[in-house]
Amino acid sequence: MNRVLYKLALVPMKEYPFFLAQVTTFGYVGIYFSILFMRYSAGIVTNEMLSIPKYCFVLIGILEALGVAAGMSAGAMLPGPAIPILSQTFLVWQLLFSTLILGRKYAFNQIVGCLLVAVGVVVAVTCGSNGGQLLSNIDIMWPALMIASSAFQAGASIIKGKPLDIFVVNSFGSGFQALFVLLFMPFLSNMKGIPFAELPSYLRSGAACFLNIGNNVTGCDGAPLLPLLFIFTNMAFNIALLNLVKISSAVISSLAATLSVPLAIYVLALPLPYLPEASSLGPYFLIGSAVLVLGLILYNLPQYAKQGPDNF
């Protein structure tokens, strides 16, 4: 639902992805800080946790702001099935950054799995005759921007890997993310051809489109229902994923997220409300998707430490 509604929310907000990004990030700020306050009142979050330097959160906010803005800009222009495929480059970036920055070592199956993910993405979106390619009529800038979005989010996830309460990280990270989405908006909108002087008008038009009110609002059918459904579902998804990690393991949560990839691809290829034209999934797309999912499963295979007889 999260992946499908991400694309559907961008149908009415196609011309206003930065406005939707701002609404989403401010929603996160309210939810996460409310949960943080409850955990602080319960004594789970301590004063020591809250007093740590905030420079890491500033960097997380910058990277996630760029990731959200780039992802929504690209998602509005890409066919639905391409979004979950290109988003899986997150794993490749994460492995690369954690190796270069943190000096982390990976097992053989993780390296092979990561390579299979990269191969699957390439096969799915580039192979086949020109007419059979999923991105045959799409400017190369948009898939490149979606891959860059995954790189920004992977960089933020590396910094988040600190021994802190997850809601401390997410609350302050989302706060700085909202701030930097706002600060970056003039630069990002200018890239989309919106001069700085016209930015207030763009925001007013974005709000009118989001609420679907006004006599001059056109092309916003599906708002505000679809954007609101995405925002609430996205928050529920992230909280559910955090809870799954808490009660099980990161491996289980990764495998659950892996299962959503082929499901999202299949659903987004169907004729949906406000997306009546179904996407054609050629054989190379299906082969690439299968290779990608195989790589994700291989990457997430649990690693068993060698145990002596006394610990068996």
Secondary structure as UniProt FT lines:
FT   HELIX           2..9
FT   TURN            10..15
FT   HELIX           17..41
FT   TURN            42..43
FT   HELIX           47..50
FT   HELIX           55..75
FT   TURN            76..77
FT   TURN            80..81
FT   HELIX           82..87
FT   HELIX           89..101
FT   HELIX           108..126
FT   HELIX           130..132
FT   TURN            134..137
FT   HELIX           141..160
FT   HELIX           166..191
FT   TURN            192..193
FT   HELIX           196..198
FT   HELIX           199..211
FT   TURN            215..216
FT   TURN            221..224
FT   HELIX           225..247
FT   HELIX           250..268
FT   TURN            273..274
FT   HELIX           283..299
FT   HELIX           309..311
//
